[in-house]
């Protein structure tokens, strides 16, 4: 659904998360290690929801609160952002499995986002 109804494509970072945003003192906060992708803005924002550790991602109400802030500030429709979170969580889970690691945290995010989407 997301790929068949894309927003206007933009340049994406492709791997934006807390480990790739660093404080360079006088230069300020900068994003490092961009992947140079082009696509729907929702892709980059979805990683914000999928990256934290399991206790953080499963904290009651966390996703809902973060969704309201991110959707408002990024001017993204919350339903579409939730769909991107679910899609990105699936992609992230595949990467974890490919590396022989547990996808538990991203699958937890997908389940919470799905519940939020279904209301």
RAPE-V700430 format. One record per residue. N is the residue number from 1. RES is the residue in one small letter. OMEGA is omega in whole degrees, -180 to 180 (* if undefined). Layout:
# RAPE-V700430
{{N,RES,OMEGA} {N,RES,OMEGA}}
This chain:
# RAPE-V700430
{{1,x,-178} {2,x,-179} {3,x,180} {4,x,179} {5,x,-174} {6,x,168} {7,x,176} {8,x,-178} {9,x,177} {10,x,175} {11,x,-178} {12,x,173} {13,x,177} {14,x,179} {15,x,-176} {16,x,176} {17,x,-173} {18,x,179} {19,x,-180} {20,x,173} {21,x,-173} {22,x,177} {23,x,180} {24,x,177} {25,x,-174} {26,x,180} {27,x,179} {28,x,-179} {29,x,-179} {30,x,175} {31,x,179} {32,x,174} {33,x,179} {34,x,179} {35,x,175} {36,x,179} {37,x,175} {38,x,180} {39,x,-178} {40,x,-179} {41,x,-179} {42,x,-180} {43,x,-179} {44,x,-179} {45,x,-179} {46,x,-179} {47,x,177} {48,x,-178} {49,x,-172} {50,x,-169} {51,x,-175} {52,x,178} {53,x,-176} {54,x,180} {55,x,179} {56,x,-175} {57,x,-178} {58,x,178} {59,x,-178} {60,x,176} {61,x,-176} {62,x,-177} {63,x,-179} {64,x,179} {65,x,-179} {66,x,179} {67,x,-179} {68,x,-179} {69,x,-177} {70,x,-180} {71,x,-180} {72,x,-176} {73,x,-179} {74,x,-177} {75,x,176} {76,x,178} {77,x,-175} {78,x,-179} {79,x,180} {80,x,178} {81,x,177} {82,x,178} {83,x,177} {84,x,179} {85,x,179} {86,x,180} {87,x,-179} {88,x,178} {89,x,177} {90,x,178} {91,x,179} {92,x,178} {93,x,178} {94,x,178} {95,x,178} {96,x,-180} {97,x,178} {98,x,178} {99,x,180} {100,x,-180} {101,x,-180} {102,x,176} {103,x,-172} {104,x,-175} {105,x,-179} {106,x,176} {107,x,175} {108,x,177} {109,x,-180} {110,x,-180} {111,x,179} {112,x,179} {113,x,177} {114,x,178} {115,x,178} {116,x,-180} {117,x,-179} {118,x,176} {119,x,*}}
